[in-house]
Amino acid sequence: VTDKFTESVYVLANEPSVALYRLQEHVRRSLPELAQHKADMQRWEEQSQGAVYTVEYACSAVKNLVDSSIYFRSVEGLLKQAISIRDHMNATAQGH
């Protein structure tokens, strides 16, 4: 009975240190993989931010094109007017 009691006290006394040893062992094994995952996530975040910037820039460029359509219509009208004036001047020059 005394041996069993002593053994029980010994196991109970050492149980926390065994648990901490197992925890340390687990952390030591899994830490490199976790560090790699963290590095991968940071790299993916940087790539994502670059892609977001590219998309935002492209959207801005398309919006500017849409907004500038009024200027293209104005230029088109002025070109048609210039062609009409040129044709009128050519017709007048041939008439003389």
C-alpha atoms as one frame of an Amber mdcrd trajectory, in Angstrom:
protein
   0.000   0.000   0.000   2.831   2.357   0.848   4.522   1.669  -2.483   1.299
   2.402  -4.374   0.792   5.575  -2.359   4.370   6.706  -3.016   4.007   5.908
  -6.710   0.748   7.877  -6.883   2.335  10.877  -5.168   5.336  10.649  -7.512
   3.091  10.520 -10.631   0.950  13.411  -9.415   4.032  15.473  -8.580   5.576
  14.906 -12.012   2.383  15.135 -14.082   2.586  18.919 -14.668   6.204  18.729
 -15.805   5.384  15.853 -18.165   2.517  17.867 -19.602   4.758  20.901 -20.068
   7.418  18.722 -21.695   4.830  17.343 -24.146   3.598  20.860 -24.858   7.147
  22.074 -25.501   7.747  19.093 -27.770   4.590  19.863 -29.751   5.482  23.545
 -30.116   9.014  22.709 -31.263   7.641  20.328 -33.915   4.865  22.553 -35.219
   6.525  25.990 -35.020   8.532  25.779 -38.288   5.413  24.801 -40.225   3.403
  27.589 -38.601   6.157  30.088 -39.401   6.114  28.947 -43.040   2.332  29.327
 -43.181   2.650  32.841 -41.780   5.275  33.754 -44.395   3.080  32.301 -47.158
   0.068  34.269 -45.936   2.078  37.501 -45.856   3.328  36.875 -49.402  -0.221
  36.152 -50.614  -1.454  39.304 -48.915   1.188  41.368 -50.718   0.268  39.776
 -54.054  -3.418  40.383 -53.362  -2.763  44.028 -52.552  -0.881  44.360 -55.851
  -3.775  42.784 -57.738  -6.291  45.051 -55.985  -4.220  48.110 -56.935  -4.062
  46.934 -60.559  -7.827  46.387 -60.721  -8.543  49.763 -59.114  -6.200  51.452
 -61.598  -7.879  49.674 -64.533 -11.349  50.664 -63.260 -10.196  54.260 -62.965
  -8.846  54.190 -66.530 -12.133  52.784 -67.883 -14.128  55.406 -65.965 -11.915
  58.141 -67.412 -12.525  56.761 -70.915 -16.274  56.791 -70.341 -16.090  60.319
 -68.937 -14.059  61.484 -71.945 -16.623  60.243 -74.491 -18.120  63.751 -74.609
 -14.763  65.091 -75.797 -14.509  62.386 -78.462 -17.985  63.345 -79.736 -16.922
  66.990 -79.811 -13.767  66.156 -81.786 -15.837  64.023 -84.166 -18.207  66.943
 -84.768 -15.321  69.336 -85.377 -13.711  66.880 -87.826 -16.979  66.529 -89.754
 -17.274  70.305 -89.839 -13.672  70.658 -91.079 -14.254  68.048 -93.811 -17.412
  69.858 -94.884 -15.560  73.184 -95.058 -12.728  71.560 -97.025 -15.207  70.020
 -99.485 -16.954  73.373 -99.830 -13.614  75.134-100.459 -12.621  72.504-103.048
 -15.960  72.894-104.822 -15.576  76.671-104.801 -11.989  76.447-106.103 -13.047
  74.160-108.963 -15.855  76.524-109.879 -13.443  79.379-110.653
